[in-house]
Structures are given as structure tokens and as C-alpha cells.
Amino acid sequence: IMLIYFINTPQDNLSITRDMAGGLGFDASSETFLPPLELASYAAILRDAGHKVKIIDPIASELTTNDVLSLCVERKPDYIITTFSLPSFISDASFVKILKSLISAPIYVKTSIMFVPILKKFLFDSQADACLVGEPEFELDKIVNGKTKNGLAYLKNGKIYIHMPTPVEKLDQLPLPARDLLNNKVYKYPLLGSNTTIIQTSRGCPYPCGYYCPYPLVQGKTWRPMSPDRVYQELEDIVKKHKIDHVLFRDATFTLDQKRAAEIMQKIIAEKLKFSWWCETRLNCLNKDLLKLMKKAGCQGMNVGVETGDDEVMKRQGKPGVNLQMLKDIKEITDKLGLKLHFLLLIGLPEETRKTIYSTFEMIRCLKPYSLGVTVMTPYPGTKLYDDAVRNGWIETLDWSRYSGDI
């Protein structure tokens, strides 16, 4: 039995939401403060294996970086698992290096980044024992007991070795995240409010906007869902056990299987489970009957990828499979139902022109979305956009702190 600390690496003067951009990290401002769901899931797995676990989320606990370092030195955990995202590369590496100089316990760093040059540099700069890569959930106990290297990336004699674990095929097998180890009331999402948690009921995304989107890069193109019963079990745990009022579904495309989504809604309605929620999905994965069910089950609104107001750019690069007429039709239905739409927009697609940007302004003026999220096109390493950007000389900087989606 070991004492294992999970640390959501402190962010001095930063406001990176590690859960977003496929887990690569996103500058979502201080108004978005989401719980470290992966750490809570890992903690549940290792607790079930008999270990003592603790989650340290410094901002949620009002701890400074020095407080976290002192806590680790004082309590002497047997293992530490911390986090690393792209825009916070420098501060994450610095924290791990300092921690490594103060304690003898192995330090593993969970990351969604799989771009080998970045992984290699982080391991070198941070002096971490290894990075946890891929989906190592069912390897964790063997990893901390030294029985496998599956799920690890590490340096040896200056060379990087990466042992990718088998992706989790059946998400129903995952235990409920250890939300009891989190200060749930402090987490918030601006479109829902405080006392918000997140849930991820599927992994992977098969859609072609993976040209620029990091979700297929990180989670793969094969969509792997939880069953409606398993989803409801976690929702009931959230609402009844932990008294959490708001839930943000973090699936890349929550309603990809509309029949599954409807079954989840029907279960929530039948069991009279009361909570407010928000999700992200695609316009071509919605219909009027499903939207009615979603509203009845407590949905307040959803983020929808629009990217651009130009139909041709949308069709070829922005959101293949979606068009402006589809957007207008769904907006009309959601307005009648009282559901809010948050448009996700991109500036800087390769085919973007001043004319297409004007089309986007016109689309916003005409449709009047509830709210907007505007990000600058970011060539995440590993995407086809990144390859095109390197080949065409579009890359302005390799300062990873700029790779935050922020304008």
C-alpha cells in the first residue's frame, strides 16, 4: 500500500484549462475553472487497488506553489502524479524540476501531448521520471508497482522511449471518479455558474475537422461511448451523493449517437434527476425531438462548432458536414425551446479572407447567438494543419505558451 499524491500542477499567473483542446490546454480565462477529472479517475482506480490517495488542486484549495512543495516535503508520498499541458509547458516543467530536487519519490506527469519533440524536451527540462501517455488507466497499479512500462514515456541515455497502452475500449469498466477528493463547490463554468463538475461519456471523434482539431489527435478517430446506464450512474453520483448542481459534458460530440443521447435523456426524466447541464456537439447530430428531450432533462444550452460564416469555407475546412442552413434551422428550434446556443468560431483558417470574415460578422448579426467563443487558428503539433503550416512557412513561433487558442 502506497501514499500517492495527484497534483494539478500550480499555475502562477496563468489561467489554462487543462481539460480543453483535447487535453492539450486552453486559455479559457479565470471565469472557467474545471475540476481535474483525469486525476480524479486515476485516484479512484488506485484507491480501489488499495492505495492511499490525495488530490491537490492548488487553486481550489487556495494553496501557493510553495505550499504544495512544502506539503510534499512534509508528508513524503511514495509517488506523485502531476500534470503538464502545452501552453503551461515552462511553468509545469519548472515546478516538476523543483519538486524533483526536494523529494526522492518518483514523479510521473500526465499529459495528452504525443508530439515526440515536445515530450522529449519536457522530460529533459523537468527531470520527471516519466510522462503518463495515452489511456493508462488499467495499467496504473502495475506502473506504480514497477510491473509494466505500458503508458509511460521516459528518457534513457538521452533517447526517448514511448510505450503506448491499449486504449480503453469499454468505458463502462472505468470506476466513478473520486469526486469526494475534490472541493466541488469552487469549480465553475461561465455558461452554468458555480458548483459545476464535468463528465466525459465518450472518447474519440471521427469527423474531418481533425485537420485542425486536437480531439481526434489525442483521443483517436474511433468513437467509444459509455452506455446510457453507466452515464446515468455517474450523473446520479454527481447530483445525489456530491450535491453538485451543474454538469458540463466534455464529450467532443455528445449527441454523435442521437439514439444513445435520447436514452440518457429519457433515463434522467424518468428518474426525476434534477440538475442543469451544458454540452458540446455538432449541428448535424441534432434533431427537433432530441432537443425537446434535452430541454426536458435539464439542458440549458450547448456549444456548437460553427467556425465561420462562409458556407464554402465551412464545407471545405471549417466544419465539413455542416452548412449555414442547418445552423439557421437548429437556431430556430432552440430559440422556440428556450435552449441557448454558444457559437464556437475560428479566425485564420487557411482559406479565410477579409470577405469570409465579413460573412462571419453578418452571420452573427443575423442569428444573434446567446454567446460566442472566438479562438485563433492554432497549429497544434501532430495535426495535418501543423504539417501544412510547417511546409508553407505559416508558423510564427514555437513558444508553446502562445498555443492556447487565445487571440
Secondary structure by P-SEA (a helix, b strand, c coil): ccbbbbbccccccccccccccccccccccccccccaaaaaaaaaaaaaabbbbbbbbcccccccaaaaaaaaaaacccbbbbcccccaaaaaaaaaaaaaaccccbbbbbbcccaaaaaaaaaaaaccccccccccccaaaaaaaccccccbbbbcccbbbbbbcccccccccccccccccccccccccccccccbbbbbcbbbbccccccccccccccccbbbbccaaaaaaaaaaacccccccbbbbccccccccaaaaaaaaaaaaaaccccccccccccccccaaaaaaaaaacccbbbbccccccaaaaaccccccccaaaaaaaaaaaaaabbbbbbbbbcccccccaaaaaaaaaaaaaacccbbbbbccccccccaaaaaaaaaccccccccccccccc
